[in-house]
Amino acid sequence: MSETPSKAVSLHMLQAYAEYLDLGGLNATFVFYEGIRAATIDDAADNANKIVTCTLPKPCFKQVLADHIELNASDAGLVIKSGEATWCRIYNGQGLPVLDLDVGEEVTLNNAELAQGTTLMLNAIKFRPSL
């Protein structure tokens, strides 16, 4: 038995994952932080290192394509302090942490150096299956 699901199954799993982001009365968010990423998803993020929060629309899921799923663009989040975004945490609509990602490796920003008072918008949010 193969341990890796097919691409089609992986895409459906990612779609279910995206739908999980919409659970709850709030909208899903990407919160970007400077500094060292929390050791595990169960460890609280240090709010002193928070740089910006980008809120997704509800529903956040946009479409399934041949090799990835796409989420709808976020709002323009206000950068609350200057710094280099080094990681982000995705929270679902219940405010529960779902996934931590490293900026530069798992999340690509045009510029990770963010200046206080500017905005950050996530225009293209794509998740690809790891096959």
Buried (B, 14 or more C-beta within 10 A) or exposed (E): EEEEEEEEEBBBBBBEBBEBBBEBEBBBBBBBBBBEBBEEEEEEBEEEBBBBBBBBBBBBBBEBEEEBBBBBBBBBBEBEBEBBBBBBBBBBBBEBBBBBBEBEEEBEBEEBEBEEEEEBEBEEBEBEBEE
